[in-house]
Structures are given as structure tokens and as C-alpha cells.
Amino acid sequence: DEAAALFDAQGSDLLAMMAAADHLRARTVGDVVTYVINRNINFTNVCVKACGFCAFSRGHLAEQGYFLPNEEIIRRAREAYELGATEVCVQAGLAPGMDGWQYVNLCRALKAALPELHIHGFSPEEVLYGSTLAGVTIRDYLAALKDAGVGSLPGTSAEVLIDEIRQQVSPGRIGTAQWIELIQTAHELGIPTTSTIMYGHLERPEHWARHLLRVRDLQERTAGFTEFVPLPFVHMEAPIFLKGRARPGPTFREAILMHAVGRLALHPHITNVQAS
């Protein structure tokens, strides 16, 4: 209730909350903004899912569908490394008929070619898909990814950790309880992850509040989240928006609120708030 009330702040209350969040930021992490030089490599846009927020994916028969071979992924990673990147972020669609060990084999190939490069790879949705195709437990699959060189996981496919919203935005996608279990397992195995929220579509402030508290509760148990990343819903070509079922992303006030309330509600468990 308290977190939801903060999301309703208006006028001088909003300014006071922003000042409190800024003061906490200065006291906790100081004035230096940090960043990592990385390259995103989306190795396929072919996907078996049809999420309402996704304008990226294509069916396997679509002319725009692609699947990059490992050689091309490594070439792009090497190009990035030579330009100063220390990290590659590897994510993709869930391609039908894919070898379940593709993610693990790709990591091994990347590490063999570029051992110094940090691999930030594979969302919980991808880990679940890979483990299902490979016929092994999530824990065993995560352990194989770590052994192959994964340094951290993106805490994406979280959207909003409220199943009634998820069923409307991304039916058939990983559920709240399974997302939490998978991330907790990664943390237990020593694989850090980010935490995210996608906001500005169908959800309401009370959903934001519950999401933040679920993230905070998990962080209290595992201390495995490296940061909180608010992701504004990008509406322009999203199917759920084109069908008139979602609003066109967050307002500027809502973006300010998400970063400020996130800073306050997650303190002192997550101190790094990352701008998308």
C-alpha cells in the first residue's frame, strides 16, 4: 500500500519524493554514472511465441526471419571487442526445431574465441526453452551455461510479475512463480542477473508496487541482482497496441516515478538503478 501510494504522488509530493530518491542515490552510490561498453547480438528473430509487446519476432516462414550461424555471432563479438567492448548481450527469439543445447554451445564457442569477453546472455524464457528442449532440469541447464562461460543473465521476460497481466500481454510465456524460481536458482549457482520491469501497457500502479516487492524479497534471499532496470513499453509496432488493447507507453511522469520509487523501495538491497 505504501509503495502504491508513492506511485500516486502529485505536485509537491512528487517533487519531495524525487528529492528523497536523489538524496538516497547521492548517499548510496554518489554522483558517478557508470556504464559498460557492450554489443547486443540477437541471433534469431524467429520465435514460437507471439507476445503482444514484441515487434521483433517473426514466424519461421516469414521472409524477414533469420538465424545467425555461430561464426557470424563470433565475428560480431570480435568486432565489438576490438572496438573496446567488454561484454556481449546475447538474446533471441525461441526458434522452432532448435537444438536444446544451442545456447550452451554458443557460449563455449564465444569463450573459446574471446575468453576475456563477458557473456551477458539468455533470458529466463530462453533458459526454460533450452532446458525443455534438452530434457534436463533448469538447475542443470543453468549449471551447463555457467560452465560454458555465461557470466550473468538478463532479468528480462519479467514484464510485470503479476500473472493476470502477463496472461493478457504474453500468454504462454514463463509465469511469475517460475520466473522467480529460475532467477533464484541462477543466483544460488553463482550466476548474477539484472532485474527488470516493463511498464506503460495494461498494468496499474498497484501492479508496479507488487512487482518491486517481489524483486526486493528475492534479493533479500539471494543478493544476486546487480541492478534494477525499468523498461518503458515501446508501443509503435507492438501488436497489443495496434489492436487497441494497450496504451502508448508510460508518460514522462510515470518514468520519473518508476525510477524514484524503485530507488526508494529497493533500498538498501539493490542500489544500482539502470536507465534503459
N, C-alpha and C positions, 0 to 999 in steps of 0.2 A: 504493500500500500504506500509506503514511504517513497519507494523508487518511482512508482506510477505518479505520485503527486509531484515529484520533481519534473517529470516529463510534461506536466501541465503548466509549468511556470510561465508567467507572462510579465511584461513590463519590468518594473523594478525588481521583482522576484527573480526574473530570468537574468537580469544584469548581476544581481547579487550571487546567484548560483554560478554564473560564468566566472565571476571574480574568485569565488571559493575554489572552483576547479583549477583556475590558473594559478592561484596561490599554492594549491596542493601539488600541482605539476612542478612549479619552481622549487618547492621544498624537497620534492621526492627525486626528481631527475635533472633539475637545473635547466639552463637555457639552451643547451646544445641539442640541435636536432640531428639525429643520426640517420644514415641510410646505407643500403647495400647496393653495389652495382651488380645487377643480375640480368639474365635474359629469360624471358618466358618462352618455352617451347611447347606448343600444343601439337602433338604429333599426329593426331587424327581429329577430324570433326564429325566422324560417323558415330552415331550413338543409338543404342536400343531404347533409350528413354526419350520422352517428349515433354520436358519440363516447360511449364508455362512462362518462365522468366528467361529462357535461353533462346537467343537469336543466332547462336553459333553452330548448333548441331545440324546435321543432315542425315537423311536416311541412306542406307547402303547402296541404293540405286540412283541417288541424286548425282547430277553431273558435277556439282561442286564438292562432292565428297573426296577426301584424300586420306592417305595413311603413309606417313613418312617412314622410310626404312631407317634402321639404326645408323647406317653410315651417314645419312643426311642429318640426323639428330646430333651425332658426334661432330660433324662438320660445323654445325651452328654453335654448338657448345665451345668448340675450339676457337672459332671466330670471336665469340664473346670473351673468352679467357684472354686472348691476345689483345683485346681492347680494354682489358682491365677488370673484367667481371670476376667476382669470387664465387658466384652462385648461379646455378640454373634452376628455374622453377619449371618442373615437368608435370603437365596435366593434359588431359584429353577427354574425348568422348569415350563411351563404352561401346567399342566396336563389336558387332556380332561375329561369332566364329573365331574370336581372338584366342591365342594360346594363353592359358591362365597364368603362365609364368613370364609373360612378356614384360611386365613391369620389373620383375627381378632381373631378367636377362638384360634389359636395357640399362639398369643401374650398373651391373657388372661391366658392361661394355663401356659406359661413360667413365667409370672409375679406372678401368684399365688404360684408357686413352688419356684421361686428365685426372690423375689421382688427387691433385690439390683442390679441385673444384668441389664446392659444397652442393649436394643434391637436395633441393627442397622439392619433394615430389609426392604426388599421388594423394588425392583427396580420400576421405573415409569411404565415399561412394566407390572409388576405384579400388581401394583395398578390399572392400566387401566383394566387388565383382571379381577381382583376381582370385581371391580365396575360394569363391564359389566355383569358378571355372576350374581351378586347380584341385578342388576336392579336399582342401585342408582347412583347419580352423583359422580364424582371424589371427589368433596369437601366433600360430606357426608361420602364417604368411607375413605378418609384421616382422617376426624374427628373421625370416629369409630376406626381407627388404633391407633390414638393418645390416645383416651380414654382407649383402651385396653392395652396400655403400650409401644407402639413404641416410642423410644427416638430420632431416626434420620433415614433418608432414604439414601441408597446408590444412588448417582447420576449417576448410570450406565444406560445402554441401550441408552446412548448418542451417542456412537461410534463417528462419526463426524457429527456435526449439520448442514449438507448440504444434502438436500433431494435427489439430483441427485446421490450422493454417497450411501446414505442409501438404495435407491431402488435397487442398484446393490449388496450391501453387505448383506442387511437384508430386502428383500421385504416383505411387510405386517406388518412390525414392527412399533412401535409408530413413528409418524413423528416429524419433528423438532418443528413446532408450538405447537403441543400437548405436547411434552416433556417440552418445556418452560412453557406452561400454567400450567401443572401439578406440576412442581417444584415450580413455583411462588405461586400456591395455597398452597402447603405444607408450604412454608415459611410464608405466610400470616396467617396460622393456628398455627404458632409457632413450626413447625417441621423443624429443620435444616437438610441440606443434604450436601453430598460431591458433587463435580463436577469432571467429568472425560472426557478424550478423548482417543479413541483407534486409534492408528496411525501406519502406516507402511504397508498398504494393497493396496488400489486403489487411495487414496487421494493424493493431492498435497499441497505444502506449502501455496498457497492462501486459500485452504480449512482450514488448521490449523489456519491461521490468522483470518478468518471469525468466526470460532468456538470460539476462545479465546475472540473475541469482543462480541459475543452473550452471553457468560458466564459473561463477565465483565458488560455488560449492565444490565443483570438480577440481578447481585449482587448489582449494584448501586441502583436498585429499592427496593430490599428486604433485603440485608445484611444477607441472610440465608445460604450461602455456608460456610462451615467450612474449606474447603481445595480444592486444585486442584490436581488431581491425573492423571498423564499421564500413560496410559496403553499400552505398546507395543503389537502389534498384534502378537499372538503366532500361528505360521503358521503350525507346524509339521503335525497335523491331521485335520486342518481346511479344510472343503470341497471346499471352494473357491480357496484355494492354490492348493489342489490336482487336481483340474480341470484346473490349469494353468492360472487362472484369477487374481491372486494376487501375490505380491512379498513377499519374506520371512521375513516380519517384518522390523522394522527400522534398519538402520545402527547405530553404536555407535555414530557417529557424529550427526545423527538426534535425538538420545536420549538426547545428551548434549544440542542440540538446543531447544528441546521441554521444557526441564526444565528451561533453561536460558531465553528463550523468554517468557515462561509462567510467570516466576518471574517478568520480566520487564513489560510485557503488562498488567498483572492483578494488579499491584501495584497502589494504596495502598488498593485496595478493597478486594483482597484475599492475605493474607500474608503467609499462610501455604501451602507449596508445598510438597506433599507426594510421596515418591518413591514407585513404585509398588512392 
